[in-house]
Amino acid sequence: MCGIAGFYSLSQKWTQAQLTQMTQALRHRGPEAEGYFQDERCGLGHRRLKIIDLSDAANQPMFSQDERYVMVFNGEVYNFQEIAKKYNLSLKTRSDSEVILALFAQRQTQFIDELNGMFALAIYDRETREMYIYRDRLGIKPLFYYWDGENFAFASETKALLELGISRDINKEALQDYLFLEYVPDHLSIFKHIQKLEKGHFLKVTPKKLEKKAYYSLLDQWNPQPTQSLDHYVEAFDEQLTQSIRYRSISDVPMGAFLSGGTDSSLICAKFQELSPQSIQTYTIGFDVASFDESTYAQKVAEHLNTRHTLDRVSAKESIETVERLVTHYDEPFAANSCIPSLLVCQKARNEVTVALSGDGADELFMGYGYYHWYNRVKKISKYGGYAARKLTTQVLSWLDQRKQRAARVFDYADFQRIWLHVWSQEQYMFSEKEVSWLLDTPYQHQSTWKDWKKINELDIHPFEKISLFDTLHYLPYNLLYKMDIASMASALEVRVPYLDHHLVEFALNVPLEFKIQGKEQKFLMKKTLEKYLPNELIYRKKWGFPAPVGDWLQQDLAYLIDKYLNEKRLKKQGLFEPHMVQDFVNLFQQGKYYHYKRVWALIVFQMWYAHYIDPNL
């Protein structure tokens, strides 16, 4: 795992010193080596975290044997040994990086079809003076870029691009979407002049021209077959996961795995342990707040699997100190409070290992979220009278306890065709479109994910399958995977995600619904597979998330953040938010409407980000 950066400019807009600065901004991602390439048009920078072939010969930028091509690469390609054998590649190192570059030299843009892994990479052709930028199929590794019509630059994180003096003007649509979703989605970034390269896409850069194309779409992999027996799917899933973990166990440095005690991580650890000749290292963190602490279950699972388990109990003080550092790591506003424990568990794991396996992706593929059933509830109410019935439901629930008051917000939306996006937003405790409009004093209707949802919603499949597809296409790459990439790279820890081998993802996509959700039992196929390793009492229990008790902290130790960042004087000087609207949400939260904590938190996170990246003197 590494950090990559570079530029392409006919006018030599940027210097060697600036290439060094932007690469150095990524040194946390790769503390063990750095390297540069520059000619009159192109500059490439690389920070390396050594994982496979620890020799300096595998450092980057890497040149093809004829020195025509030069590459910087972030990630891992797990099937590199098979590729080298299949294409009879002549190699000087044992690294996957050299295999990728040699394959490109042989197959050009068709090389991408062979890669199984997570990656963001740039290849420069010194003969044709063309640059190619690729991001992996599912968006596991990030890539941001700048293009002004003549000059192009890219990096693993936006903080590196800012070293080039790129304007820090805020993208208003991205800010609106952040307040609605808790993250900045799709191709957008919070900066007007910086974009994300979407998952499964590549860029071709030539003089005064930038081409962007998709090379992979998950929707194209939808190919349901006649339903077979449960045993068939258990066996097929077991084989897919075994192969994925076998690939992701290739490493020249110490490895471990995260273990929360839930289905996703427990199955990963069970398979990893089964394949390992010795006890694997597993990691869990626990919180002082009992309702957020799952470590007891993790300990029981570790005992059953006979892993070498490490539990680090995190105090409220340590967690709160992490809050102050969030925006130094997350250079886009990001309100998912699970980034706090993610940062902490990666930090703890890095004390002993350099690579860790994670269970990310299972909830999206096998329908593990509670909000699947909310869509059915909204649909059922709508049958009795459309928006009028939903509005009445909202009014009735608003008179009841706080849990029901929070649920009331889910039904309060007029356009049924778009209602799933509203449900999703409210399940994250975020602002509605109407509230975003009020906060920014600008009309807002969410658009960035609407195009994909509209396409998905037209498919002749079950609503749960539609939601699963939507989450895999949007929530997974632009929220969960972004969160883990930043959290892990902050400690120079490589995190691998076995559920997101694209072969396994395509298999899961076509598993019949009845084997994903059976009655009220979600992730049914995964749990049946896990029965081979754990007793039922550790499998069939209530799902926990991986959040932090931010609402409690905002009422206690972090209450000062409300006064510091959301006071009227600051808001008026900043000129982005309507101060009276902000105060209304703060008042509701402080008066006991606890379910507004995430909205207050999202505003604070943005204000901390703004102070760090835009105006530290505000």
C-alpha positions as a printed NumPy array, in Angstrom:
array([[  0.   ,   0.   ,   0.   ],
       [  1.314,   3.358,  -0.926],
       [  0.662,   6.972,  -1.793],
       [  0.855,   8.146,  -5.387],
       [  0.88 ,  11.604,  -6.941],
       [  1.769,  13.229, -10.208],
       [  0.981,  15.674, -12.967],
       [  0.946,  16.164, -16.743],
       [  1.476,  19.659, -18.125],
       [  2.549,  20.922, -21.541],
       [  3.316,  24.349, -20.125],
       [  5.448,  22.973, -17.277],
       [  2.997,  24.574, -14.846],
       [  4.432,  22.709, -11.866],
       [  7.991,  22.167, -10.661],
       [ 10.072,  19.342,  -9.226],
       [  9.802,  21.055,  -5.838],
       [  6.007,  20.948,  -6.02 ],
       [  6.079,  17.272,  -7.027],
       [  8.172,  16.622,  -3.94 ],
       [  5.776,  18.603,  -1.748],
       [  2.681,  16.772,  -2.95 ],
       [  4.39 ,  13.391,  -2.57 ],
       [  5.615,  14.282,   0.913],
       [  2.024,  15.145,   1.867],
       [  1.373,  11.395,   1.466],
       [  4.334,  10.13 ,   3.487],
       [  2.021,   8.632,   6.137],
       [  0.753,   6.228,   3.457],
       [  4.251,   5.003,   2.618],
       [  6.896,   5.792,   5.237],
       [  9.537,   3.325,   4.023],
       [ 10.657,   4.668,   0.627],
       [ 10.085,   7.487,  -1.822],
       [ 10.839,   7.989,  -5.492],
       [ 10.309,  10.425,  -8.363],
       [ 10.251,  10.642, -12.127],
       [ 10.039,  13.839, -14.148],
       [ 10.508,  14.904, -17.73 ],
       [  9.453,  18.087, -19.542],
       [  5.787,  17.03 , -19.46 ],
       [  5.146,  14.504, -16.704],
       [  5.976,  14.18 , -13.02 ],
       [  5.331,  11.085, -10.874],
       [  5.86 ,  10.669,  -7.135],
       [  5.573,   7.612,  -4.905],
       [  5.643,   6.816,  -1.184],
       [  6.064,   3.123,  -0.439],
       [  4.829,   0.837,   2.319],
       [  6.726,  -2.405,   1.724],
       [  4.482,  -5.481,   1.635],
       [  5.653,  -7.828,  -1.158],
       [  9.332,  -8.033,  -2.169],
       [ 10.893,  -5.837,   0.482],
       [ 13.971,  -5.069,  -1.613],
       [ 14.727,  -1.627,  -2.975],
       [ 14.486,  -3.108,  -6.476],
       [ 10.69 ,  -3.025,  -6.038],
       [ 10.618,   0.681,  -5.208],
       [  8.7  ,   3.056,  -7.457],
       [  8.327,   4.786,  -9.853],
       [  8.944,   1.55 , -11.74 ],
       [ 10.144,   1.355, -15.339],
       [  9.353,  -1.31 , -17.91 ],
       [ 12.359,  -3.298, -19.099],
       [ 12.67 ,  -1.168, -22.257],
       [ 12.105,   1.965, -20.107],
       [  9.287,   3.125, -22.367],
       [  6.697,   2.972, -19.581],
       [  6.931,   4.314, -16.063],
       [  4.379,   3.611, -13.333],
       [  3.305,   4.552,  -9.818],
       [  0.918,   2.124,  -8.159],
       [ -1.063,   2.019,  -4.914],
       [ -2.621,  -1.231,  -3.768],
       [ -2.176,  -4.937,  -4.352],
       [ -2.831,  -7.253,  -7.294],
       [ -3.209, -10.665,  -5.711],
       [ -3.052, -12.897,  -8.789],
       [  0.263, -11.476, -10.008],
       [  2.012, -14.862,  -9.912],
       [ -0.596, -16.464, -12.204],
       [ -0.427, -13.482, -14.569],
       [  3.361, -13.736, -14.801],
       [  3.119, -17.427, -15.627],
       [  0.223, -17.028, -18.095],
       [  1.977, -14.354, -20.155],
       [  5.508, -15.675, -19.647],
       [  6.676, -12.357, -18.278],
       [ 10.39 , -11.751, -17.791],
       [ 10.845, -10.217, -14.338],
       [ 13.631,  -8.865, -12.165],
       [ 11.701,  -8.654,  -8.864],
       [  9.063, -10.62 ,  -6.949],
       [  6.703,  -7.637,  -6.798],
       [  3.191,  -7.366,  -8.185],
       [  4.089,  -3.87 ,  -9.408],
       [  6.521,  -5.182, -12.012],
       [  3.95 ,  -7.727, -13.214],
       [  1.338,  -5.003, -13.747],
       [  3.713,  -2.846, -15.758],
       [  5.022,  -5.755, -17.861],
       [  1.441,  -6.806, -18.562],
       [  0.534,  -3.288, -19.689],
       [  3.562,  -3.223, -21.984],
       [  2.312,  -6.445, -23.561],
       [ -1.468,  -5.955, -23.64 ],
       [ -1.91 ,  -2.185, -23.372],
       [ -5.334,  -1.156, -22.014],
       [ -6.601,  -4.763, -22.076],
       [ -4.256,  -5.505, -19.157],
       [ -6.902,  -4.335, -16.698],
       [ -9.129,  -7.363, -17.356],
       [ -6.532,  -9.654, -15.781],
       [ -6.06 ,  -7.793, -12.495],
       [ -7.638,  -9.128,  -9.323],
       [ -7.074,  -6.713,  -6.497],
       [ -7.379,  -3.204,  -5.15 ],
       [ -5.525,  -0.459,  -6.934],
       [ -5.101,   3.068,  -8.159],
       [ -2.267,   3.484, -10.643],
       [ -0.762,   5.783, -13.25 ],
       [  1.26 ,   4.682, -16.251],
       [  3.109,   7.169, -18.474],
       [  4.133,   6.256, -22.002],
       [  7.375,   8.133, -22.652],
       [  7.148,   7.45 , -26.39 ],
       [  3.595,   8.623, -27.146],
       [  3.554,  11.069, -24.188],
       [  0.224,   9.667, -22.983],
       [ -0.785,   8.971, -19.38 ],
       [ -3.245,   6.324, -18.176],
       [ -4.911,   6.408, -14.752],
       [ -6.912,   3.441, -13.393],
       [ -9.034,   2.833, -10.306],
       [-10.108,  -0.655,  -9.245],
       [-13.512,  -2.128, -10.071],
       [-15.134,  -1.58 ,  -6.674],
       [-13.421,   1.612,  -5.519],
       [-11.302,   0.141,  -2.736],
       [ -8.388,   2.5  ,  -3.383],
       [ -9.029,   6.241,  -3.87 ],
       [ -7.864,   8.56 ,  -6.641],
       [ -8.498,  12.316,  -6.904],
       [ -7.608,  14.511,  -9.866],
       [ -7.503,  18.066, -11.219],
       [ -7.99 ,  19.135, -14.84 ],
       [ -8.227,  22.678, -16.166],
       [ -8.331,  21.865, -19.872],
       [ -4.554,  21.896, -20.259],
       [ -2.985,  20.743, -17.003],
       [ -3.716,  17.497, -15.174],
       [ -2.732,  16.327, -11.694],
       [ -3.682,  13.341,  -9.522],
       [ -3.097,  11.993,  -6.007],
       [ -4.255,   9.414,  -3.484],
       [ -5.637,  12.192,  -1.275],
       [ -6.761,  15.755,  -1.948],
       [ -4.272,  17.193,   0.553],
       [ -1.513,  16.328,  -1.909],
       [ -3.232,  18.159,  -4.782],
       [ -3.61 ,  21.241,  -2.612],
       [  0.195,  21.439,  -2.48 ],
       [  0.035,  22.556,  -6.13 ],
       [ -1.79 ,  25.747,  -5.216],
       [ -5.115,  24.568,  -6.639],
       [ -8.041,  26.793,  -5.68 ],
       [ -9.829,  25.771,  -2.493],
       [-13.25 ,  27.019,  -3.595],
       [-15.962,  24.834,  -2.089],
       [-18.18 ,  22.743,  -4.344],
       [-21.681,  23.759,  -3.207],
       [-23.303,  20.594,  -4.559],
       [-20.779,  18.473,  -2.683],
       [-21.527,  20.363,   0.545],
       [-25.267,  19.844,   0.05 ],
       [-24.744,  16.138,  -0.584],
       [-22.531,  15.838,   2.484],
       [-25.269,  17.265,   4.689],
       [-27.769,  14.849,   3.124],
       [-25.616,  11.676,   3.087],
       [-22.784,  12.177,   5.676],
       [-20.16 ,  11.911,   2.913],
       [-19.291,  13.432,  -0.478],
       [-20.491,  10.964,  -3.136],
       [-19.634,   9.757,  -6.599],
       [-17.283,  11.871,  -8.789],
       [-17.591,  14.957,  -6.588],
       [-15.091,  16.294,  -4.096],
       [-15.607,  19.073,  -1.598],
       [-13.307,  21.257,  -3.725],
       [-14.849,  22.709,  -6.886],
       [-11.772,  22.062,  -9.023],
       [-10.95 ,  18.538,  -7.802],
       [-12.834,  15.364,  -8.701],
       [-12.781,  11.699,  -7.744],
       [-12.101,   9.074, -10.353],
       [-15.072,   6.758, -10.007],
       [-14.692,   3.042,  -9.336],
       [-14.166,   0.902, -12.424],
       [-13.041,   3.876, -14.553],
       [ -9.847,   4.983, -16.259],
       [ -8.509,   8.256, -17.616],
       [ -6.377,   8.815, -20.678],
       [ -4.455,  12.092, -20.663],
       [ -3.043,  13.545, -23.869],
       [ -2.152,  17.146, -24.801],
       [ -5.212,  19.302, -24.082],
       [ -7.501,  16.274, -23.855],
       [ -8.817,  14.161, -20.988],
       [-10.872,  11.039, -21.75 ],
       [-12.771,   9.169, -19.041],
       [-14.267,   5.747, -19.63 ],
       [-15.772,   2.941, -17.575],
       [-14.079,  -0.438, -17.986],
       [-16.289,  -2.283, -15.466],
       [-19.885,  -2.035, -14.287],
       [-21.404,  -4.2  , -11.599],
       [-24.799,  -3.864, -13.257],
       [-23.406,  -5.761, -16.254],
       [-22.665,  -8.736, -13.992],
       [-26.331,  -9.294, -13.142],
       [-27.015, -12.782, -14.504],
       [-29.389, -14.764, -12.26 ],
       [-29.525, -18.529, -12.821],
       [-32.155, -21.115, -11.824],
       [-32.248, -21.471,  -8.042],
       [-30.357, -24.404,  -6.573],
       [-30.162, -25.86 ,  -3.062],
       [-28.899, -24.065,   0.018],
       [-26.042, -26.576,   0.259],
       [-24.963, -25.633,  -3.262],
       [-24.703, -21.939,  -2.368],
       [-22.983, -22.621,   0.952],
       [-20.355, -24.721,  -0.817],
       [-19.904, -22.219,  -3.663],
       [-19.624, -19.279,  -1.262],
       [-17.14 , -21.198,   0.889],
       [-14.966, -21.862,  -2.172],
       [-15.092, -18.234,  -3.308],
       [-14.216, -16.874,   0.138],
       [-11.455, -19.443,   0.649],
       [ -9.79 , -18.45 ,  -2.625],
       [-10.169, -14.757,  -1.833],
       [ -8.526, -15.113,   1.578],
       [ -5.806, -17.361,   0.178],
       [ -4.931, -14.586,  -2.292],
       [ -5.083, -11.931,   0.408],
       [ -2.75 , -13.926,   2.668],
       [  0.205, -13.326,   0.332],
       [  2.583, -11.061,   2.222],
       [  6.23 , -10.676,   3.178],
       [  5.311,  -8.795,   6.376],
       [  3.267,  -9.745,   9.477],
       [ -0.511, -10.041,   9.018],
       [ -3.576, -10.044,  11.246],
       [ -7.331,  -9.497,  11.096],
       [ -9.931,  -7.282,  12.705],
       [-12.426,  -9.186,  14.852],
       [-15.5  ,  -7.437,  16.208],
       [-17.401, -10.616,  17.048],
       [-20.029, -10.012,  14.353],
       [-20.779, -12.286,  11.408],
       [-18.591, -10.491,   8.847],
       [-15.302, -10.412,  10.749],
       [-15.886, -13.771,  12.477],
       [-16.212, -15.571,   9.139],
       [-13.108, -13.848,   7.763],
       [-11.114, -14.857,  10.841],
       [-12.463, -18.415,  10.768],
       [-11.394, -18.929,   7.168],
       [ -8.075, -17.125,   7.687],
       [ -7.318, -19.346,  10.689],
       [ -8.313, -22.468,   8.742],
       [ -5.791, -21.59 ,   6.032],
       [ -2.996, -20.579,   8.413],
       [ -0.436, -23.042,   9.802],
       [ -0.261, -21.083,  13.057],
       [ -2.653, -19.036,  15.18 ],
       [ -3.549, -15.792,  13.463],
       [ -3.38 , -12.422,  15.201],
       [ -6.779, -10.751,  15.746],
       [ -7.628,  -7.27 ,  17.02 ],
       [-10.575,  -5.68 ,  18.78 ],
       [-11.079,  -2.413,  20.568],
       [-13.579,  -1.928,  23.374],
       [-15.299,   1.201,  24.657],
       [-16.033,   2.317,  28.195],
       [-19.681,   2.831,  27.152],
       [-21.276,  -0.638,  27.461],
       [-23.901,  -0.114,  24.74 ],
       [-21.092,   0.473,  22.217],
       [-18.787,  -2.337,  23.399],
       [-18.887,  -5.658,  21.519],
       [-15.52 ,  -6.878,  22.753],
       [-16.982,  -9.677,  24.902],
       [-18.317, -11.4  ,  21.793],
       [-15.024, -10.905,  19.985],
       [-13.188, -12.575,  22.858],
       [-15.522, -15.593,  22.738],
       [-15.093, -15.947,  18.975],
       [-11.31 , -15.69 ,  19.309],
       [-11.329, -18.465,  21.925],
       [-13.37 , -20.749,  19.665],
       [-11.082, -20.098,  16.712],
       [ -7.893, -20.259,  18.813],
       [ -6.51 , -16.957,  17.56 ],
       [ -3.89 , -14.83 ,  19.299],
       [ -6.314, -12.107,  20.291],
       [ -5.507,  -8.556,  21.33 ],
       [ -8.159,  -6.414,  23.011],
       [ -7.335,  -2.761,  23.476],
       [ -9.825,  -0.967,  25.66 ],
       [-10.176,   2.628,  24.537],
       [-11.033,   5.281,  27.084],
       [-13.374,   8.155,  26.372],
       [-10.379,  10.461,  26.777],
       [ -8.399,   8.673,  24.055],
       [-11.388,   8.627,  21.708],
       [-12.097,  12.295,  22.262],
       [ -8.472,  13.203,  21.579],
       [ -8.888,  11.441,  18.221],
       [-11.779,  13.773,  17.354],
       [ -9.413,  16.723,  17.344],
       [ -7.252,  14.983,  14.724],
       [-10.009,  13.757,  12.412],
       [ -9.714,  16.476,   9.799],
       [ -5.947,  16.126,   9.504],
       [ -6.618,  12.619,   8.18 ],
       [ -9.978,  13.042,   6.43 ],
       [ -9.428,  15.881,   3.975],
       [-13.08 ,  15.884,   2.93 ],
       [-15.917,  16.465,   5.42 ],
       [-16.924,  13.013,   6.685],
       [-19.548,  12.622,   9.395],
       [-19.573,   8.835,   9.905],
       [-18.655,   8.55 ,  13.577],
       [-17.334,   5.024,  12.987],
       [-14.19 ,   6.659,  11.584],
       [-13.105,   7.228,  15.207],
       [-12.919,   3.532,  16.22 ],
       [-11.579,   2.726,  12.734],
       [ -8.641,   5.078,  13.25 ],
       [ -8.019,   3.654,  16.705],
       [ -8.157,  -0.048,  15.788],
       [ -5.805,   0.542,  12.85 ],
       [ -3.405,   2.415,  15.115],
       [ -3.428,  -0.422,  17.668],
       [ -3.048,  -3.17 ,  15.061],
       [ -0.09 ,  -1.41 ,  13.422],
       [  1.921,  -1.939,  16.589],
       [  2.202,  -5.627,  15.66 ],
       [  1.285,  -6.13 ,  11.986],
       [  1.56 ,  -4.299,   8.669],
       [ -1.426,  -5.959,   6.941],
       [ -4.911,  -6.647,   8.318],
       [ -7.997,  -8.332,   6.875],
       [-11.356,  -6.577,   7.276],
       [-14.998,  -7.603,   6.788],
       [-16.026,  -4.562,   4.726],
       [-18.534,  -5.279,   1.969],
       [-20.496,  -8.14 ,   3.514],
       [-23.444,  -6.012,   4.653],
       [-23.89 ,  -4.61 ,   1.151],
       [-23.578,  -7.961,  -0.648],
       [-25.647, -10.058,   1.767],
       [-28.169,  -7.472,   2.954],
       [-27.123,  -6.882,   6.53 ],
       [-28.611,  -3.447,   7.24 ],
       [-31.734,  -2.77 ,   9.271],
       [-33.089,  -0.204,   6.854],
       [-34.021,  -2.856,   4.279],
       [-37.288,  -3.319,   6.154],
       [-37.965,   0.429,   6.307],
       [-38.48 ,   0.533,   2.56 ],
       [-41.241,  -2.07 ,   2.872],
       [-42.874,  -0.151,   5.713],
       [-42.929,   3.056,   3.693],
       [-44.253,   1.198,   0.655],
       [-46.98 ,  -0.462,   2.71 ],
       [-48.164,   2.818,   4.236],
       [-48.145,   4.442,   0.792],
       [-50.615,   1.867,  -0.534],
       [-53.251,   3.27 ,   1.815],
       [-53.158,   6.78 ,   0.402],
       [-49.801,   7.885,  -0.981],
       [-48.21 ,  10.957,   0.544],
       [-51.339,  11.764,   2.566],
       [-50.986,   8.421,   4.371],
       [-47.275,   8.99 ,   4.916],
       [-47.934,  12.508,   6.229],
       [-50.515,  11.208,   8.678],
       [-48.063,   8.54 ,   9.847],
       [-45.471,  11.254,  10.384],
       [-47.879,  13.306,  12.504],
       [-48.936,  10.35 ,  14.676],
       [-45.366,   9.159,  15.292],
       [-44.277,  12.716,  16.146],
       [-46.491,  12.623,  19.248],
       [-44.806,   9.499,  20.65 ],
       [-41.4  ,   8.728,  22.197],
       [-38.067,   9.769,  20.677],
       [-37.582,   6.509,  18.79 ],
       [-40.933,   7.018,  17.066],
       [-40.198,  10.717,  16.497],
       [-37.046,   9.752,  14.662],
       [-39.028,   7.219,  12.603],
       [-41.562,   9.933,  11.761],
       [-38.928,  11.682,   9.657],
       [-38.601,   8.637,   7.395],
       [-42.216,   8.948,   6.162],
       [-42.158,  12.717,   5.626],
       [-41.403,  12.867,   1.894],
       [-43.718,  13.558,  -1.057],
       [-42.08 ,  12.002,  -4.156],
       [-42.385,   8.223,  -3.882],
       [-40.096,   7.603,  -6.877],
       [-37.234,   9.219,  -4.948],
       [-38.253,   8.162,  -1.461],
       [-35.533,   5.544,  -1.017],
       [-32.86 ,   8.266,  -1.112],
       [-34.77 ,  10.097,   1.625],
       [-35.096,   6.919,   3.701],
       [-31.365,   6.289,   3.352],
       [-30.538,   9.827,   4.486],
       [-32.793,   9.589,   7.521],
       [-31.408,   6.197,   8.481],
       [-28.039,   7.941,   8.745],
       [-29.652,  10.628,  10.987],
       [-28.754,  13.292,   8.415],
       [-30.596,  16.375,   7.15 ],
       [-33.505,  16.045,   4.743],
       [-33.405,  17.814,   1.368],
       [-35.763,  20.423,   2.778],
       [-33.505,  21.032,   5.786],
       [-30.396,  21.266,   3.591],
       [-32.231,  23.907,   1.556],
       [-33.009,  25.863,   4.723],
       [-29.5  ,  25.518,   6.158],
       [-27.8  ,  26.866,   3.035],
       [-30.65 ,  29.14 ,   1.919],
       [-30.516,  27.463,  -1.514],
       [-33.056,  25.05 ,  -3.057],
       [-31.683,  21.491,  -3.012],
       [-32.755,  18.231,  -4.553],
       [-30.224,  15.426,  -4.402],
       [-28.935,  14.445,  -7.867],
       [-25.538,  12.729,  -7.692],
       [-26.82 ,   9.231,  -6.807],
       [-30.31 ,   9.676,  -8.287],
       [-29.284,   8.606, -11.797],
       [-28.061,   5.207, -10.584],
       [-31.013,   4.721,  -8.231],
       [-33.432,   5.509, -11.061],
       [-31.716,   2.916, -13.277],
       [-31.703,   0.332, -10.479],
       [-35.317,   1.038,  -9.564],
       [-36.398,   0.207, -13.112],
       [-34.949,  -3.32 , -12.861],
       [-37.408,  -6.176, -12.429],
       [-35.981,  -7.32 ,  -9.109],
       [-37.019,  -7.309,  -5.45 ],
       [-36.72 ,  -3.982,  -3.569],
       [-34.119,  -5.538,  -1.245],
       [-31.973,  -6.431,  -4.253],
       [-32.287,  -2.858,  -5.499],
       [-31.121,  -1.489,  -2.152],
       [-28.2  ,  -3.934,  -2.045],
       [-27.099,  -2.835,  -5.505],
       [-27.384,   0.831,  -4.591],
       [-25.344,   0.375,  -1.421],
       [-22.65 ,  -1.571,  -3.279],
       [-22.42 ,   1.06 ,  -6.011],
       [-22.424,   4.138,  -3.757],
       [-22.322,   3.72 ,   0.021],
       [-19.576,   1.089,  -0.095],
       [-16.938,   2.841,  -2.284],
       [-17.533,   6.472,  -1.381],
       [-18.202,   6.052,   2.336],
       [-17.058,   2.771,   3.899],
       [-14.002,   2.127,   1.746],
       [-12.939,   5.778,   1.868],
       [-13.271,   5.648,   5.642],
       [-11.086,   2.544,   5.969],
       [ -8.489,   3.684,   3.45 ],
       [ -7.886,   6.929,   5.33 ],
       [ -8.05 ,   5.285,   8.781],
       [ -5.581,   2.543,   7.853],
       [ -3.171,   4.707,   5.873],
       [ -2.986,   7.188,   8.757],
       [ -1.024,   4.445,  10.564],
       [  0.641,   2.959,   7.447],
       [ -1.444,  -0.195,   7.784],
       [ -2.595,  -2.063,   4.684],
       [ -6.188,  -3.303,   5.028],
       [ -7.401,  -6.01 ,   2.649],
       [-11.072,  -6.776,   2.054],
       [-11.715, -10.438,   1.109],
       [-15.458,  -9.999,   0.507],
       [-14.619,  -7.59 ,  -2.308],
       [-12.75 ,  -9.945,  -4.586],
       [-14.681,  -9.099,  -7.76 ],
       [-15.34 , -12.785,  -8.488],
       [-16.945, -13.177,  -5.055],
       [-18.93 ,  -9.957,  -5.54 ],
       [-20.298, -11.187,  -8.88 ],
       [-21.22 , -14.512,  -7.261],
       [-22.988, -12.767,  -4.38 ],
       [-24.86 , -10.466,  -6.738],
       [-26.546, -13.487,  -8.319],
       [-27.309, -15.485,  -5.175],
       [-31.123, -15.753,  -4.875],
       [-32.722, -13.381,  -2.379],
       [-34.069, -16.23 ,  -0.211],
       [-30.5  , -17.181,   0.729],
       [-29.554, -13.635,   1.713],
       [-32.603, -12.802,   3.824],
       [-34.753, -15.607,   5.17 ],
       [-37.668, -14.272,   7.184],
       [-36.051, -11.74 ,   9.505],
       [-32.632, -13.417,   9.373],
       [-30.281, -11.274,   7.316],
       [-26.969, -12.444,   5.838],
       [-28.471, -15.932,   5.995],
       [-25.953, -17.613,   3.659],
       [-23.023, -16.186,   5.586],
       [-24.428, -17.405,   8.877],
       [-25.069, -20.894,   7.53 ],
       [-21.444, -20.97 ,   6.353],
       [-20.248, -19.765,   9.757],
       [-22.046, -22.644,  11.514],
       [-19.084, -24.813,  10.507],
       [-16.872, -22.813,  12.866],
       [-18.936, -21.282,  15.7  ],
       [-21.869, -22.233,  17.953],
       [-25.245, -20.739,  17.074],
       [-25.355, -18.438,  20.106],
       [-22.372, -16.529,  18.68 ],
       [-23.886, -16.384,  15.194],
       [-27.597, -15.703,  15.578],
       [-27.656, -12.609,  17.723],
       [-28.483,  -8.938,  17.318],
       [-26.3  ,  -7.005,  14.863],
       [-24.01 ,  -4.296,  16.233],
       [-22.422,  -1.52 ,  14.262],
       [-18.984,   0.   ,  14.808],
       [-19.859,   3.525,  15.918],
       [-18.606,   5.803,  18.658],
       [-20.87 ,   7.363,  21.341],
       [-20.602,  10.828,  19.802],
       [-24.044,  11.899,  21.026],
       [-23.023,  11.219,  24.636],
       [-19.753,  13.077,  24.16 ],
       [-21.511,  16.133,  22.675],
       [-23.589,  16.333,  25.839],
       [-20.506,  16.031,  28.039],
       [-16.782,  16.249,  27.169],
       [-17.288,  17.548,  23.609],
       [-20.003,  20.065,  24.389],
       [-17.398,  22.807,  23.962],
       [-17.257,  22.008,  20.221],
       [-20.827,  23.281,  19.838],
       [-19.914,  26.601,  21.433],
       [-16.639,  26.843,  19.516],
       [-17.814,  25.976,  15.99 ],
       [-21.554,  26.653,  15.883],
       [-21.809,  30.031,  17.59 ],
       [-23.709,  32.794,  15.779],
       [-20.725,  35.121,  15.371],
       [-18.647,  32.46 ,  13.637],
       [-21.503,  31.363,  11.373],
       [-22.282,  34.924,  10.279],
       [-18.643,  35.666,   9.503],
       [-18.329,  32.433,   7.533],
       [-21.5  ,  33.105,   5.543],
       [-22.333,  29.537,   4.531],
       [-25.086,  28.46 ,   6.928],
       [-28.237,  30.174,   8.172],
       [-27.345,  30.769,  11.866],
       [-30.923,  30.521,  13.137],
       [-31.372,  27.121,  11.451],
       [-28.171,  25.81 ,  13.004],
       [-29.282,  27.097,  16.396],
       [-32.653,  25.372,  16.016],
       [-30.978,  21.967,  15.635],
       [-28.561,  22.668,  18.484],
       [-31.46 ,  23.673,  20.738],
       [-33.461,  20.555,  19.894],
       [-30.467,  18.358,  20.703],
       [-29.599,  20.157,  23.927],
       [-33.25 ,  20.094,  25.029],
       [-33.308,  16.308,  24.89 ],
       [-34.061,  15.375,  21.256],
       [-31.074,  13.033,  21.191],
       [-31.738,  11.778,  17.652],
       [-30.505,  15.131,  16.304],
       [-26.968,  14.437,  17.571],
       [-25.698,  13.342,  14.139],
       [-26.918,  16.541,  12.48 ],
       [-25.105,  18.631,  15.08 ],
       [-22.059,  16.407,  14.718],
       [-22.071,  16.765,  10.9  ],
       [-22.055,  20.546,  11.206],
       [-19.194,  20.448,  13.711],
       [-17.14 ,  18.123,  11.499],
       [-17.606,  20.457,   8.546],
       [-16.597,  23.458,  10.655],
       [-13.467,  21.695,  11.895],
       [-12.64 ,  20.779,   8.29 ],
       [-13.262,  24.371,   7.155],
       [-10.967,  25.767,   9.846],
       [ -8.197,  23.348,   8.857],
       [ -8.364,  23.603,   5.057],
       [-10.054,  26.921,   4.228],
       [ -9.766,  29.563,   6.926],
       [ -7.83 ,  28.806,  10.134],
       [ -8.399,  32.388,  11.292],
       [-12.197,  32.215,  11.289]])
